[in-house]
Amino acid sequence: MKQSYTISGMTCEGCKASVMQALNSVKEIQHVDINLEKEEAEITLVRDIPLSDLQKALSSKYSISERKEANIFQSGMEGLTPDTNKSKFQQLQPLFLIFAYIIAAAFLLNYELLDVGSFMLDFMGLFFIVFSFFKILDLKGFPDSFRMYDPLAKAIPVYGWLYPFIETALGLMFLLRFETGTALIATIIILGVTTVGVTRSLLGKQKITCACLGTALKLPMTEATFIENAIMILMAIFMIIKTFTI
């Protein structure tokens, strides 16, 4: 069954992520959709549970109450979050566009030499710089969204705060060709851990926000997140093999 609620106290994407994580921990709940702007939540329940149980699952900062169903004469679009009206491709368009720009920029930096290794290092450097920029835009909300699926961020909360700056450092190391071997190993470890969490979320069919581009763009967790991490890991492995076989 699906129930509608009003949740007050949410002020940012981090709050939304915290509320979703808390509600998803309730065993009677199958799925949660939250509209931050309207402070509304659509919760799919296995069975009816008291409102007090939902309130107990939330921090005292948030207050939940039942929401009356919208009038049937109101617009059919009212009450829907923006994502529900878009296909998966439309939701991921910002990610594809950013990837296209990064590929184009890396190619332009290397089109004269046409060196695959140099292209990969520039691609990885630009990837980390651009993606860390979007994370830093909402540095307060990013850690909460990130630890919803990253195992290390769940175990060590401060890691979520440091992660955007780690990405920035790795990006600069690749672009400046500084200790690239160390940066390649760090890339495999860091993205490897994240990919484990992404895989678990996808297999568990959890509908959560992907924090790969921070929280501002509200990208859904999809196979594209797994693929982008896999591409970076494979590039790093290729570069390590290439380095040690020369």
Number of C-alpha atoms within 10 A of each C-alpha: 10 14 15 19 18 17 23 15 15 19 12 16 21 20 19 23 25 19 23 23 19 16 22 17 12 14 9 14 19 17 18 20 18 21 17 18 10 14 16 22 24 18 20 17 17 13 10 12 11 7 12 10 11 16 17 14 15 18 12 9 9 13 15 19 16 13 14 10 10 12 8 7 6 9 9 10 10 8 16 15 17 11 14 11 11 11 9 13 11 12 18 19 12 14 19 14 11 15 17 12 13 19 19 13 16 21 19 12 15 16 13 8 9 12 11 13 15 19 20 21 23 26 25 29 25 24 24 23 22 18 20 23 18 19 25 19 15 17 20 16 24 28 27 25 27 29 23 21 26 24 17 17 22 17 11 11 14 12 17 21 20 13 20 25 17 17 24 20 16 26 25 19 21 25 17 13 15 12 11 19 17 13 22 23 14 16 23 19 13 17 18 16 16 22 22 14 21 24 17 15 18 17 9 9 12 18 15 22 22 21 27 23 22 26 27 15 16 18 22 19 22 20 11 14 21 18 12 16 20 16 12 21 22 12 20 23 16 14 20 16 11 11 11 8 7 5
